[in-house]
Amino acid sequence: MSTTIASSRAGTAALTGGVLWALMPAVFTAAHLDDTQRGTLSFAAVAIAYWALGVAPLLLLLVGLSGLRRALGAAAGRTGAVGIVVSGLGLLAMFLGNGTEMATITVNGTESDLGHSVFLIGFLVLVVGSLLLGIALLRSRRDSLSRWAGVLLVAMLPLGFGLAALGGIVSPGTDAGFWAAIAVPTGIAWVLLGASLRSDSRTAAAEFAPAS
């Protein structure tokens, strides 16, 4: 039962992190922390939103990834195992990079070139890891949630280019397309994976439940 509880918690973390990450572009585009007067309630609200949607989701996705690793087990194969490790490194770098940038903006009101660079490198690593993980999901998982998540992860790069182009048309002169390209396909994929992990835990709990 402890494994079931761990899978449920990992699924919840993945689902929550995916929702927050997918919503992040809307918040980053609508509110700019560096344009908000420091020391005001507005600044505090925007700073909390930035941390809640720009940093916390990446940590939640790391928790979800650990649960997915347990759920896949040996079925992940070499491709899945490498995909999980590479995806974990990418998410960790993105978490550290965005955390560094959010900290410097919040405290000093300036952006961090180092944090931004680490974040972008982490994202490129995540693209590779997601491709491998998506292939493993399509090979090893049969539920529709996981398979659609696998499709999104495999197609993350072309989907990102499409969203970036769409953002440039719909909201020119903003970073909407950039953030949408980075966050939306990944976020939706992890919402689906989180729901799949939670479904696994409910199925396992039902099997362990004593017959009435």
N, C-alpha and C positions, 0 to 999 in steps of 0.2 A: 504493500500500500504506500510505502514511502516513495517508491518510484513513481507511482500514480500521482501523488501529491506534487512531486518535483516536476513532472510533465505538465500538470495543470498550471503550476506557477510559471513555468517557462513559457507556456502558451499564452498566459495572461500578459506576461512581460512583452512577448513578441507582438501580440495584438495591440497592446497599448502603445508600445514604441512605434509600431507601424502607422497607427492613426496619427500620433503626434508628428512623426516625421513627414507624413504626407501633407499635413496641414501647415508645416513650417514655411513653405514658400509664400503662402497668403499673408502670414504675419510679418515675415521679413520684408515683403513688398509694401505692406500697408503702413508699417511703423518703422521708423529709423531711429535707433538709439542715439546715434551721434548728432541727430538733429533735435533731440528732446532736451529741454532745459534740465540740467543736473540739479539734484536736490529737491525735485518736485515729486508729487505723487504720480504724475504721468511718467516721469523717468523711472521710478520704482516699478510701475506696472509693466512698462515696456521691457525693462531689464529682466523681470521675472518671466515674462512671456518668451524672451529670447533664450534664457537658460532652459525653460521648460520644453521648448520646441526645438532648440538648436543643439542642446548638449545632452539632456536627460534621455531622449529617445535612443541615442546611440548606445548608451549603457544598457538600456532595456533590450535592445536588439542583440547585444552580446550575450545577455542572459538567455534570450530566446534561442540564439545559435547553439548554446551549450545544451539546451533541451532537445533541439533538433538532432544534434550529434548523438545523444543517447537514444532518441527514437529511431534513427536510421540504423545504428549499430553496424553490423557487418554488411548489411545490405547497401551501405553507402559505396562500398568498393573503393578502389584507389582514387578514382576521380572525385567522389564525394568527400573522402577524407582530406584530400588536398584542397578541395573547394572550401571546406569548413575552416581549415587552418588559414588559408589565404584570406577568406572573408573576415575571419576574426582579426587578423592583422590589419586589414583595411578599416574595419569598424573602430578598432582601438586607435589607429592613427587619426581617423576623423574625429573621434571623441577628444583626443588630446589636442588636436589642432583647433577645433572649434572652441574647446574649453579655454585654451590659451587666448584666443582672439576675443571671446566674450569677457574674459577677465580683464584684459587690457582696455577694452572699450568701456566696461563698467567702472573700473577704477580710475583709469587715466583719460578716458575719452578719446583714445587713439586706437587705430587698428594695429594688428600684429602681423607683419609680413611673414614671420616665421610660422605663426599659427596658421595663417592662410595657406602657406606652401605645404605644411604637413597635412592639412586637411585635404588639399587637392591631390597630393600623392596618395593619401589613404583612399580617396575615392577611386583613383585609377586602379589601385590594388583590389579594391572591392569589386570593380567591374570584372576583373579576371576571375576572382573567387566566386562571384555570383554566376558567371557563365558555367563554371565547373559544377557548382552546387545545383544549378538549374538542370543540367544534364543528368546528374545523379538522381534528382527528384523525379524526373520524367522516366527514368529507368526503374526506380525502386518503389515508388509510391503509386498506389492505384486510386486513391480518393481524389475527387475532382478539385478540391481546394488546393491540395499539394501540386497537382498537375498544372493548374492555372498559375500557381505561384512559380512553378518551374518555367513555364512559358515566359512569364514576365521577367524572370531573372536572366534567362537566355537572351531575351530581346531587349535587355536594359539599355544597351548602348544606342541602337537605332531609335528606340522609343525616346531616349533622352535627347537625341538630335532633333527629333520631330517636335518635342515639347519646347526645346530651346527656340526653334524657328517660329512656332506658334506664339510663344511669349513675346518674341520680337515684333510680331504683327499686332497682337492684341494690346500689349503694353510696352510700346517702344520707349527707349530711354531709361528703362528700369532693369533690375536684375531678376524679374519674374521668371523669364525663360530659363536663366541659369539655374536658379534654385529648384524650379519645377523639374528640370532635366535630372538633377541630382537626387531629388527626394521622392517624387511622386511614384515612379515605377517601383523603386525599392520599398517605399512605405506600403503600397498596396500589396506587394508580394508578401511582406511580412505580416500584414493583417490576415491574409489567407493562410499562411503557415501557422500563425498563432491560433486561429480558429481550428485548424487541423489538429494541432497538438492538444488543444482542449477537448476536441472530440475523441481523440485517442484515450485521454485520461478518463473520460466519462464511460467509454466502452470498457476499459480495463476495470474501472470501479464496479461496473455492473456485473462483470464476470466474477469478481471476487466477492460480491455481495452474497450472503447466505440465502439459500432458498427459503421462502416463507412456507 
